[in-house]
Amino acid sequence: MRTFLLTASLLVGLSPTCMAGQVYKWVDAQGVTHFGAQPPQGTEATTVISPAPSNAKPSASPPSGGVIGDQKTIDRQVKKQIVEQEAQLKVFCEQARTNLAQLQNNPRVREDVEGEMRRLTEEERRQRIEETRKQIEENCQ
């Protein structure tokens, strides 16, 4: 029952109709801060929340130059990153195609393993050819 009452009171308290009016803040003679919908008589109160006008129209002008300038800077950075990634992908594709040609044309492929040259078996060579083809298909156009 308590959970129901707590949930119901929270929903009512957070509903837009309850937040539609102004909320005032003031400090009494004892130094205690109070909040209320009506300002007290004879005490200075400040408006904490004021309702938005119901006939408010969105402004046609864009926000101040700071936000737009920041967005332009971000756009430039993103475009620069894309160009760099495309250049790296181009280098990768060229290297992958070169590796594929060497694997296909040379039956005696060697690799450096811990400072020693080791010849690939025919099965390893075929596996590397398939892996390289797959990488080219997935990443290169």
N, C-alpha and C positions, 0 to 999 in steps of 0.2 A: 504494500500500500504506500509506504514511504517513497519507494522508487517511482511509482506512478505519479504521486504528487510532485516530487522533485522534477521529474521529466516534464510534466505539464506546466509547472511554473517556469521552467527554463524556456520552453517553447513559447509561452506567452510573453516572457520577458525579452526574448530575442526577436519577436515578430516585428515587422516593419511598422505596424500601427502603433505599437508602444514607443517606437523610436521617432515618431513623426514630430513631436513637439520639441521646444527648446529645453535645454537642461542648464540650470544655473549653479554656480559654485560660490560659496561665501564662507567666511570664517566668523564665528560668533565671538562674544566678549571673552570667553574662557579659552579661545584659541583652537576650538574644535572646528574642523572643516565639515561643511554640510553640502549636500547636493539636492536639488529639487526642481520641480517643474515651475514653481512660482518663486520669484525673488522675494526676500523678506523685506518688510517695511523698515526703513531707516538704516539699512545696512547695504553697503556697496557689494554688488554681486557681479561676477563675470560670466559671460555665456560660454559654456563648455561645448555644447552641441547645438547647432541651429539647423532647422530643417532646410532641405534643398527646395527651391521653388518648384512647384509642380509643372509649370509651363516652361521650364528651362530647355533651351535649344542648344544642341552641340555647336560649338564655334566652328566656323568655316575655315578660319586661318589655322595653319599648322602651329605646333608648339614652338617655343623659343629656339633660337639657333643652336643652343648647346646640345639638345637631344638629337637634332638632325645632324649636326657635326659629328657627334659620337657615332651615329649610325653609319655615316659615310666613311669614317675611319675603320669601323668594323668591316664594312663591305670591301674596302681596299685590302685589308688584311686577309680576308677570306679569299678574295680573288688571287692574291699573291700566293697563298697556300695551295690553291688549286693549280696554278701554273707550275709551282715547284713539284707537286705530286705528279702532274702530267709529264714533266721532264724526267723524273725518276722512273716512271713507268716506261717511258720510251727507252731509257738506258737498259732497264731490266729486260724489255722485249728483245732488244738487239742482242743482248748477251744470251738470252735463252735460245734465240734462233741460231746463233753461232754455236752454242753447245749442242743443239740438236743436229746441226749439220756435221759436226765433228763425231758425234756418236754414231750417226748413220753411215758416214763414209769411212770410218776407221774401225776395223774389227779389233784392233789391239789398243784399246784405250787404257791408259794408266792414270792412277790417282796417287796423290801424296798422302800417306797415312803416317803421322808422327815422324816425319822426316825421311821416310822410306817410300820408294815408288813401288806400287803394287798394281798388277794388271787385273782389270775387271774380267770376271767370267762372262760368258755369253749371256747367261741368264741375268746377271746384274746389268749388263749393257742394255738388254732389251727392256728391263724394268726402268732404267733411267730414261730411255727413249720415250716410253709411255708417260712417265711422270713429267718430262719436259714438254711433250705434246699437250698434255692436260693443262699445264701452267700457261702455255701459250694460248690455248683455246679460251681459258677462263679470263686471262688478263690482257691479252693483246688483240687488236682488231685487224 
